[in-house]
Each structure stands twice: as structure tokens, then as C-alpha cells.
């Protein structure tokens, strides 16, 4: 497949090279970065109301990875909350970019899309 030369295209090319069936739906996990717990709750409510994922949950950084989450680290490294959105869809560039755009629109002002990944045994 021919994908644009950007981060999304690179990731989809990698999936194709590893043998993923790009014609079958896969479970994507999209991340939305938010500044604090209140914003995380608002983003979850907005995304659920817009029915943008099969599973939507707010996760504190300490739940994502172990490490120091001191106030100094939070200030230096940014948001300590992430909203994870699980969505089943075909791994096409149009689907990925379109979904990221929909996330950005729904979360506008309090959160922003911060990448995605997909589980693949390849």
C-alpha cells in the first residue's frame, strides 16, 4: 500500500511490512493528552456522548508506567492524564487520520490526540 510520508503513514507501512491484514478491522488504541483529572473526565464524557470508541477511559500517568510523578516532573513533562480510546476499524490512512480529526474536534480546548497503537502479533 502507498501511504503518505508522515508518522501515521510510517506506522501503517510498518504494519503492512510485518504482515498485518490491512483489509480486516484491528483494535486501535488512541491516546488523548489532557492536563488534569477534571479535563480527563470532561473528555471521557464528550467522547462517550459522541460515541467515538468501544472503550473510553481516563488513566493517570502512574497507571501507564512506573516512575516518579513528582510535581516538578509533571510541570516539566506536561500532562499526567491520558484518555485512552479503543476503536475497531480497518487500518487505512483515511480511517486513522479521520478518527484523529474527530477526536481533536470533540476534545477541542481541553485535550489533544497524542498518538495511537494497535495490537498485532507479527
C-alpha positions as CSV (number, residue, x, y, z in Angstrom):
1,X,0.0,0.0,0.0
2,X,1.0,3.6,-0.7
3,X,0.8,5.8,2.4
4,X,1.7,9.5,2.9
5,X,5.1,10.3,4.3
6,X,4.2,11.1,7.9
7,X,4.0,9.4,11.3
8,X,0.6,7.7,10.5
9,X,1.8,6.5,7.1
10,X,5.0,5.2,8.6
11,X,3.2,3.2,11.3
12,X,0.8,1.8,8.7
13,X,3.7,0.8,6.4
14,X,5.3,-1.0,9.3
15,X,2.1,-2.9,10.0
16,X,2.0,-3.9,6.3
17,X,5.6,-5.0,6.3
18,X,5.0,-7.1,9.4
19,X,2.2,-9.0,7.6
20,X,-0.9,-7.3,9.0
21,X,-4.1,-7.9,7.0
22,X,-4.9,-4.3,6.2
23,X,-8.3,-5.3,4.9
24,X,-9.6,-6.6,8.2
25,X,-10.5,-4.5,11.2
26,X,-8.0,-4.2,14.1
27,X,-8.3,-2.8,17.6
28,X,-6.6,0.6,17.7
29,X,-5.8,2.5,21.0
30,X,-5.8,6.2,20.6
31,X,-4.4,8.5,23.3
32,X,-5.7,12.0,24.1
33,X,-3.4,14.1,26.3
34,X,-5.1,16.2,28.9
35,X,-3.8,18.5,31.7
36,X,-5.6,17.2,34.7
37,X,-8.2,14.8,36.1
38,X,-11.1,17.2,35.6
39,X,-10.2,17.7,31.9
40,X,-9.8,13.9,31.6
41,X,-13.4,13.4,32.9
42,X,-14.7,16.0,30.6
43,X,-13.0,14.4,27.6
44,X,-14.4,11.0,28.5
45,X,-17.9,12.4,28.8
46,X,-17.6,14.2,25.4
47,X,-16.2,11.1,23.6
48,X,-18.9,8.9,25.1
49,X,-21.6,11.3,24.1
50,X,-20.1,11.3,20.5
51,X,-19.9,7.5,20.6
52,X,-16.3,7.7,19.4
53,X,-15.0,4.4,20.8
54,X,-15.9,0.9,22.1
55,X,-14.0,1.7,25.3
56,X,-13.0,5.1,26.7
57,X,-11.2,5.6,30.0
58,X,-9.1,8.2,31.7
59,X,-5.7,6.9,33.0
60,X,-3.3,8.7,35.3
61,X,0.4,8.6,34.1
62,X,1.3,6.4,37.1
63,X,-1.0,3.7,35.7
64,X,0.7,3.9,32.3
65,X,4.2,3.5,33.5
66,X,6.1,3.3,36.8
67,X,8.2,6.2,37.7
68,X,8.5,9.5,39.6
69,X,5.4,11.6,39.1
70,X,6.5,14.5,41.3
71,X,5.1,18.0,40.8
72,X,8.4,19.1,39.3
73,X,8.2,16.2,36.8
74,X,4.6,17.0,36.0
75,X,5.5,20.6,35.3
76,X,8.5,19.7,33.1
77,X,6.9,16.9,31.1
78,X,3.3,18.0,30.8
79,X,0.0,16.2,31.2
80,X,-0.2,13.5,33.8
81,X,-3.5,12.2,32.5
82,X,-4.3,10.4,29.3
83,X,-7.7,9.4,27.9
84,X,-7.5,6.0,26.1
85,X,-10.0,5.3,23.3
86,X,-10.3,1.8,21.8
87,X,-11.8,1.6,18.3
88,X,-12.1,-1.3,16.0
89,X,-11.6,-0.3,12.3
90,X,-9.7,-1.2,9.2
91,X,-6.1,0.1,9.3
92,X,-6.4,2.6,6.5
93,X,-4.8,6.0,6.4
94,X,-8.2,7.7,5.8
95,X,-9.7,5.9,8.9
96,X,-6.7,6.7,11.2
97,X,-6.5,10.4,10.2
98,X,-10.2,10.8,10.1
99,X,-10.6,9.4,13.6
100,X,-7.7,11.6,14.9
101,X,-9.5,14.6,13.4
102,X,-12.8,13.6,15.1
103,X,-11.0,13.2,18.4
104,X,-9.4,16.6,18.0
105,X,-12.7,18.2,17.2
106,X,-14.6,16.6,20.2
107,X,-11.7,17.3,22.6
108,X,-11.0,20.8,21.4
109,X,-9.9,23.2,24.1
110,X,-9.2,20.6,26.8
111,X,-7.3,17.7,25.1
112,X,-5.5,16.8,22.0
113,X,-4.8,13.5,20.2
114,X,-1.4,12.1,21.2
115,X,-0.8,9.1,19.0
116,X,-2.1,5.6,18.6
117,X,-1.1,2.0,18.6
118,X,-2.5,-1.3,17.6
119,X,-2.0,-4.8,19.0
120,X,-0.5,-7.1,16.3
121,X,1.2,-10.4,16.6
122,X,3.5,-10.1,13.7
